[in-house]
Amino acid sequence: MSPRPRKASDEQIFAAAHRIITRLGPAQWTLADIAAEAGLTAGALVQRFGSKRGLMVTLTEQVAAATPAMFERLREAHPSPMAALRAYAGWFARMGESPGGVAHHLAYLQMDLADPELHRAVREQARATRAALRAMLADAAAAGELPAAVDPDALARAVEVTVSGSLMAWAFHQEGRAADWVLHDLDAVVGAFAGAAGATGDGVSSRLRGDGQARPGE
């Protein structure tokens, strides 16, 4: 008599799905691939999630719900708000250096925008990200890392656009590391906002980095 397949928690299944999704585009994997990664049968996943799409919706909702906690962990690891911001940008840029990189990201994004349920979850994640960035920048201003006159709402939107847009530009040029490219653009945009708010001089430039580290390329 063959042993019954072991059960796995949703967290274990989601971790297995993340590992597969990092390596493969949406058309390149099946529920059987996720099941094998998690040590389950494909039937067990069908029973739990209904379909590949059902798993994707649940996974995307889980990622959206976990976004605030992800930013909290960044803040705990980096007491300086600006250092935490740069850590977020570096983490985001790693997407470009994973197998499949930006091409896989765009394939999943196409699904997210075309499917109403996926889009709802992705929009929730984007709103949570914008709110976390705004709070981070407001704290940076309160800590003296940014001028007090900086508008955290406007800067959060600019940071969001810069990080995602910079990664796309890096994908076109593929010059150096994606993280260096994205961080360079982030520093330029934040520095421009700081300057517009009345900050000048090298002292401000170093404070924008939050932890005294050099900009990429310096």
Sine and cosine of phi, psi and omega as CSV:
sin_phi,cos_phi,sin_psi,cos_psi,sin_omega,cos_omega
0.00,0.00,0.82,-0.57,-0.05,-1.00
-0.96,0.27,0.58,-0.81,0.00,-1.00
-0.92,0.40,0.54,-0.84,0.06,-1.00
-0.93,0.36,0.63,-0.77,0.03,-1.00
-0.88,0.47,0.63,-0.77,-0.02,-1.00
-0.94,0.35,0.38,-0.92,0.06,-1.00
-1.00,0.00,0.40,-0.92,0.05,-1.00
-0.73,-0.69,0.56,-0.83,0.03,-1.00
-0.96,0.28,0.29,-0.96,0.08,-1.00
-0.85,0.52,-0.62,0.79,-0.01,-1.00
-0.88,0.48,-0.65,0.76,0.03,-1.00
-0.92,0.39,-0.63,0.78,0.03,-1.00
-0.92,0.39,-0.69,0.73,0.00,-1.00
-0.90,0.44,-0.63,0.78,0.03,-1.00
-0.89,0.45,-0.67,0.75,0.05,-1.00
-0.90,0.44,-0.66,0.75,0.01,-1.00
-0.90,0.44,-0.65,0.76,0.03,-1.00
-0.88,0.48,-0.65,0.76,0.01,-1.00
-0.90,0.44,-0.67,0.75,0.02,-1.00
-0.92,0.38,-0.71,0.70,-0.06,-1.00
-0.90,0.44,-0.53,0.85,0.04,-1.00
-0.91,0.42,-0.52,0.85,-0.07,-1.00
-1.00,-0.05,-0.48,0.88,-0.18,-0.98
-0.79,-0.62,0.49,-0.87,0.11,-0.99
-0.97,0.22,0.19,-0.98,-0.10,-1.00
-0.89,0.46,-0.45,0.89,0.00,-1.00
-1.00,0.05,-0.08,1.00,-0.14,-0.99
-0.98,-0.18,-0.08,1.00,-0.01,-1.00
-0.76,-0.65,0.34,-0.94,0.02,-1.00
-0.81,-0.59,0.14,-0.99,0.09,-1.00
-0.87,0.50,-0.52,0.86,0.02,-1.00
-0.89,0.46,-0.58,0.82,0.04,-1.00
-0.91,0.41,-0.69,0.73,0.02,-1.00
-0.91,0.41,-0.67,0.74,-0.01,-1.00
-0.88,0.48,-0.70,0.71,0.00,-1.00
-0.90,0.45,-0.62,0.78,0.01,-1.00
-0.91,0.41,-0.56,0.83,-0.02,-1.00
-1.00,-0.02,-0.08,1.00,-0.02,-1.00
0.97,0.23,0.52,0.85,-0.01,-1.00
-0.85,-0.53,-0.02,-1.00,0.14,-0.99
-0.99,-0.16,0.42,-0.91,0.05,-1.00
-0.87,0.48,-0.56,0.83,0.02,-1.00
-0.88,0.47,-0.58,0.81,0.02,-1.00
-0.90,0.43,-0.61,0.80,0.02,-1.00
-0.95,0.31,-0.61,0.80,0.05,-1.00
-0.89,0.46,-0.66,0.75,0.01,-1.00
-0.90,0.44,-0.57,0.82,-0.07,-1.00
-1.00,0.07,-0.63,0.78,-0.12,-0.99
-0.89,-0.45,-0.20,0.98,0.07,-1.00
1.00,0.00,-0.68,0.73,-0.08,-1.00
-0.23,-0.97,0.11,-0.99,0.09,-1.00
-0.86,0.51,-0.69,0.73,0.02,-1.00
-0.89,0.46,-0.66,0.75,0.02,-1.00
-0.87,0.50,-0.65,0.76,0.06,-1.00
-0.91,0.42,-0.67,0.74,0.00,-1.00
-0.89,0.46,-0.67,0.74,0.01,-1.00
-0.89,0.46,-0.74,0.68,-0.01,-1.00
-0.89,0.45,-0.67,0.74,0.00,-1.00
-0.90,0.44,-0.68,0.73,-0.01,-1.00
-0.91,0.41,-0.63,0.78,0.07,-1.00
-0.90,0.44,-0.62,0.78,0.01,-1.00
-0.91,0.41,-0.67,0.75,0.02,-1.00
-0.89,0.45,-0.68,0.73,0.02,-1.00
-0.88,0.47,-0.69,0.72,-0.02,-1.00
-0.91,0.40,-0.48,0.88,-0.05,-1.00
-1.00,0.05,-0.09,1.00,-0.08,-1.00
-0.87,0.50,-0.74,0.68,0.03,-1.00
-0.85,0.53,-0.64,0.77,0.00,-1.00
-0.92,0.40,-0.56,0.83,0.04,-1.00
-0.89,0.46,-0.68,0.73,0.03,-1.00
-0.93,0.36,-0.56,0.83,0.06,-1.00
-0.89,0.46,-0.64,0.77,0.03,-1.00
-0.91,0.41,-0.62,0.78,0.06,-1.00
-0.88,0.48,-0.68,0.73,-0.01,-1.00
-0.91,0.41,-0.60,0.80,0.03,-1.00
-0.92,0.40,-0.59,0.81,-0.02,-1.00
-0.98,0.20,-0.37,0.93,-0.07,-1.00
-0.73,-0.68,1.00,-0.07,-0.01,-1.00
-0.84,0.55,-0.52,0.85,0.06,-1.00
-0.97,0.25,0.83,-0.55,0.02,-1.00
-0.84,0.54,-0.63,0.77,-0.01,-1.00
-0.94,0.34,-0.56,0.83,0.08,-1.00
-0.91,0.42,-0.64,0.77,0.04,-1.00
-0.90,0.43,-0.62,0.78,0.03,-1.00
-0.89,0.45,-0.70,0.72,-0.01,-1.00
-0.93,0.36,-0.54,0.84,0.07,-1.00
-0.90,0.43,-0.64,0.77,0.06,-1.00
-0.88,0.48,-0.71,0.70,-0.01,-1.00
-0.89,0.46,-0.65,0.76,0.04,-1.00
-0.91,0.42,-0.64,0.77,0.04,-1.00
-0.89,0.45,-0.70,0.71,0.01,-1.00
-0.88,0.48,-0.64,0.77,-0.05,-1.00
-0.92,0.39,-0.40,0.91,0.00,-1.00
-0.87,0.49,-0.38,0.93,0.05,-1.00
-0.83,0.56,-0.57,0.82,-0.03,-1.00
-0.96,0.29,-0.35,0.94,-0.09,-1.00
-0.96,-0.27,0.10,1.00,0.09,-1.00
-0.99,0.12,0.31,-0.95,0.04,-1.00
-0.83,0.56,0.78,-0.63,-0.04,-1.00
1.00,0.04,-0.51,0.86,0.13,-0.99
0.75,0.67,-0.71,-0.70,-0.09,-1.00
-0.91,0.42,-0.52,0.86,0.00,-1.00
-0.86,0.51,-0.70,0.71,0.05,-1.00
-0.91,0.42,-0.66,0.75,0.01,-1.00
-0.85,0.53,-0.69,0.72,-0.01,-1.00
-0.92,0.39,-0.58,0.82,0.03,-1.00
-0.90,0.43,-0.67,0.74,0.04,-1.00
-0.93,0.36,-0.60,0.80,0.02,-1.00
-0.89,0.46,-0.62,0.79,0.05,-1.00
-0.86,0.50,-0.67,0.74,0.07,-1.00
-0.89,0.45,-0.70,0.71,-0.05,-1.00
-0.87,0.49,-0.60,0.80,-0.04,-1.00
-0.98,0.18,-0.44,0.90,-0.06,-1.00
-1.00,0.06,-0.44,0.90,-0.06,-1.00
-0.98,-0.18,0.86,-0.51,-0.07,-1.00
-0.85,0.52,-0.64,0.77,-0.01,-1.00
-0.94,0.35,-0.68,0.74,0.06,-1.00
-0.90,0.45,-0.66,0.75,-0.01,-1.00
-0.90,0.44,-0.61,0.79,0.02,-1.00
-0.87,0.49,-0.68,0.73,-0.01,-1.00
-0.94,0.34,-0.65,0.76,0.01,-1.00
-0.91,0.42,-0.61,0.80,0.04,-1.00
-0.91,0.41,-0.62,0.79,0.07,-1.00
-0.89,0.46,-0.66,0.75,0.03,-1.00
-0.90,0.44,-0.67,0.74,0.00,-1.00
-0.90,0.44,-0.64,0.77,0.01,-1.00
-0.93,0.38,-0.62,0.78,0.04,-1.00
-0.91,0.40,-0.61,0.79,0.04,-1.00
-0.91,0.42,-0.72,0.70,0.00,-1.00
-0.87,0.49,-0.68,0.73,0.00,-1.00
-0.90,0.44,-0.65,0.76,0.00,-1.00
-0.92,0.39,-0.64,0.77,0.03,-1.00
-0.90,0.43,-0.67,0.74,0.01,-1.00
-0.87,0.49,-0.71,0.70,0.00,-1.00
-0.89,0.45,-0.64,0.77,0.00,-1.00
-0.89,0.45,-0.69,0.73,-0.02,-1.00
-0.95,0.32,-0.60,0.80,0.08,-1.00
-0.89,0.46,-0.65,0.76,0.04,-1.00
-0.92,0.40,-0.58,0.81,0.04,-1.00
-0.90,0.44,-0.65,0.76,0.04,-1.00
-0.91,0.41,-0.67,0.74,0.00,-1.00
-0.91,0.42,-0.51,0.86,-0.02,-1.00
-1.00,0.06,-0.02,1.00,-0.01,-1.00
0.99,0.11,0.12,0.99,0.04,-1.00
-0.99,0.15,-0.32,0.95,0.12,-0.99
-0.75,-0.66,0.41,-0.91,0.07,-1.00
-0.88,0.47,0.58,-0.82,-0.02,-1.00
-0.88,0.48,-0.42,0.91,-0.04,-1.00
-0.99,0.16,-0.11,0.99,0.01,-1.00
-0.89,0.46,0.68,-0.73,0.05,-1.00
-1.00,0.05,0.96,-0.29,-0.08,-1.00
-0.91,0.41,-0.48,0.88,0.03,-1.00
-0.91,0.41,-0.76,0.65,-0.02,-1.00
-0.91,0.41,-0.65,0.76,-0.02,-1.00
-0.94,0.35,-0.59,0.80,0.04,-1.00
-0.87,0.49,-0.66,0.75,0.03,-1.00
-0.91,0.42,-0.67,0.74,0.01,-1.00
-0.90,0.43,-0.63,0.77,0.03,-1.00
-0.90,0.44,-0.70,0.72,0.01,-1.00
-0.85,0.52,-0.73,0.68,0.00,-1.00
-0.91,0.41,-0.66,0.75,-0.05,-1.00
-0.90,0.43,-0.73,0.68,-0.07,-1.00
-0.90,0.45,-0.75,0.67,-0.02,-1.00
-0.94,0.33,-0.66,0.75,0.00,-1.00
-0.93,0.38,-0.61,0.80,0.02,-1.00
-0.90,0.43,-0.64,0.77,0.03,-1.00
-0.89,0.45,-0.63,0.78,0.05,-1.00
-0.89,0.45,-0.69,0.72,0.01,-1.00
-0.89,0.46,-0.65,0.76,0.04,-1.00
-0.87,0.50,-0.63,0.78,-0.01,-1.00
-0.88,0.47,-0.55,0.84,0.05,-1.00
-0.94,0.33,-0.74,0.67,-0.13,-0.99
-1.00,0.06,-0.60,0.80,-0.02,-1.00
0.78,0.62,0.73,0.69,0.04,-1.00
-0.97,-0.26,0.89,-0.45,-0.01,-1.00
0.95,0.31,-0.29,-0.96,-0.01,-1.00
-0.99,0.12,0.61,-0.79,0.03,-1.00
-0.85,0.52,-0.65,0.76,-0.04,-1.00
-0.89,0.46,-0.66,0.75,0.01,-1.00
-0.89,0.45,-0.67,0.74,0.00,-1.00
-0.88,0.48,-0.77,0.64,-0.06,-1.00
-0.91,0.42,-0.68,0.73,-0.01,-1.00
-0.92,0.40,-0.59,0.81,0.06,-1.00
-0.87,0.49,-0.73,0.68,0.00,-1.00
-0.92,0.40,-0.62,0.78,0.03,-1.00
-0.87,0.49,-0.73,0.68,0.00,-1.00
-0.87,0.49,-0.63,0.78,-0.02,-1.00
-0.90,0.43,-0.69,0.73,-0.04,-1.00
-0.94,0.34,-0.72,0.70,0.01,-1.00
-0.89,0.45,-0.64,0.77,0.03,-1.00
-0.89,0.45,-0.62,0.78,0.03,-1.00
-0.91,0.41,-0.66,0.75,0.05,-1.00
-0.90,0.43,-0.66,0.75,0.00,-1.00
-0.90,0.44,-0.67,0.74,0.02,-1.00
-0.90,0.44,-0.65,0.76,0.01,-1.00
-0.91,0.42,-0.43,0.90,0.00,-1.00
-1.00,0.05,0.04,1.00,0.10,-0.99
0.95,-0.32,0.11,0.99,0.01,-1.00
-1.00,-0.02,0.67,-0.74,0.03,-1.00
-0.63,-0.78,0.33,-0.94,0.16,-0.99
1.00,-0.08,0.27,-0.96,-0.05,-1.00
-0.91,0.40,-0.46,0.89,0.00,-1.00
-0.88,0.48,-0.66,0.75,0.05,-1.00
-0.91,0.41,-0.67,0.74,0.00,-1.00
-0.82,0.57,-0.69,0.73,0.01,-1.00
-0.94,0.33,-0.58,0.81,-0.01,-1.00
-0.92,0.39,-0.53,0.85,-0.02,-1.00
-0.88,0.48,-0.48,0.87,-0.02,-1.00
-0.98,0.19,-0.26,0.97,0.17,-0.98
0.99,0.16,-0.51,0.86,-0.06,-1.00
-0.72,-0.69,0.27,0.96,0.07,-1.00
0.98,0.19,0.04,1.00,-0.04,-1.00
-0.98,0.19,0.42,-0.91,-0.03,-1.00
-0.97,0.24,0.47,-0.88,0.11,-0.99
-0.92,0.39,0.41,-0.91,0.08,-1.00
-0.82,0.57,0.73,-0.69,0.04,-1.00
1.00,-0.03,-0.21,0.98,0.01,-1.00
-1.00,0.05,0.00,0.00,0.00,0.00
